[in-house]
Structures are given as structure tokens and as C-alpha cells.
Amino acid sequence: MSWQIRARNYDTSGSNFSLIVIALISLGGAYFGFYVGSLAEGTLLVSILMGAGIALLFILLFMSITHSTTIIVYRFTETLAEEYSWKPQEAAAASFLKWAAIILLPIVGVLILMDPSLVIAGIGPLGMGLMAGMMGAKKNENEHHPLDWRKTDKIYLYPGREIIGLNIPWYSPDLDKMMPRGVRQIYCKKGEREEVLNFFTTRLPEIDVVEEKFFL
């Protein structure tokens, strides 16, 4: 049994909160675009469109990072399971952020020298540079996880979502003991959760199946 799915496979509350930071950076970019439009002696409409365009670009760009989705590939056999995942949009976004910051920072610096009140416009390129640095410092997000699903001692069904949790006890070398709880989430395609669940229940008939939330 194998399938591929795209999902946000992490705790989304932190990313949702980051929208506040994204909004502030986007406002800085919008102010910068509005001012550049006014320097070009354009109409008020042109200045507003430039500011709104830059704000929209920043929001879409940052949300492609903070609210990114992961492509997950599953392959199950009678004895083992494999999970391979990656985030294809991060490399492209990091490269764009880096070069955009390099190009915009000198321009913003010159404008600030001309008019110190434009210091707020520096939030945009500085934020882009910071995000590019943070992304460059992160480890490779390509991950490969083999697991022995036959060791499952409990199966969870996440309420209202197409997610199955396999509780597989695991050994902790730091504590030198077996840890009884270690839920591995399995993301299913819409409408296919019962089919995937049937794969486990027919092969593990004595394992309890409960509908309960678990940490994602």
C-alpha cells in the first residue's frame, strides 16, 4: 500500500501567530512602495497600487514559508513502513529572500539618508534578510523515516481529520528504557482513512482503536 499527500504536518498555532510579524513587515514594504511611487511623481492611485502590490508580495512570500505544506510519501508492506517527506518551496523562497534583501537594502539606505522618516521602510528588506538567514541555518528538511508498524499497541483516529496515529513504543538511549508512548501520525487522502485503517486492523486484530486527539 502506498500513496502521496500534501499536508501541514506540524503544530500550526505558532505559524498562525507569526501572521502578526508578517503583517508588520508587509506594512513596512507597503510604505516603501507607496513612497517610491510618490517620488516618481505618479498619481495617488499609482502609489497606492505599488504599496499594495509590495505588501501582497511580502505576505504571499512569507506565508509560503511559515504556512508551508509538506509532500509526504508513504509505502507500507507486510513487515515495514517508510515515510519520506520534503518541502519543495523552501529552497526557492530562501534564494528569493536573500537576493531581494541584497538588492533592496542599499536602495532603502539611500532613501533613509535623504529622508530619515523612511526608517520604517527598512523593516521590509531587513525582515527578508533575517528570514533568509534563518532558513539557511535550518537543517535539511528532507526526511526519511522507516518504522516497524507491527509493534503498534494502540491506534488513534484523529476526530474530524483524515489522520491515523500509530502508538509505537520506542527505546530512549538517554533514559535507557522503553518509552510507552510514541504516536506516529499517518496522513490519509480525503475519504481513504477507513481503507488505511482496515490495513492495520486486519493485521492487528487485537489492537484497540480509539477516536482521540493526539499531538501533531
Buried (B, 14 or more C-beta within 10 A) or exposed (E): EEBEBEBEBEEEEEBEEBBEEBBBBBBBBBBBBBBBBBEEEBEEEBBBBBBBBBBEBBBEBBBBBBBBBBBBBBBBEEEEBBBBBBBEBBEEBBEBBBEBBEEBBEEBEEBBEEEEEBEBBBBBBBBBBEBBEEBEEEEEBEEEEEBEBEEBBBBBBBEEBBBBBBBBEEEEEEEEEEEEEBBBBBBBBEEEBEEBBEBBBEEBEEBEBEEEEBEB
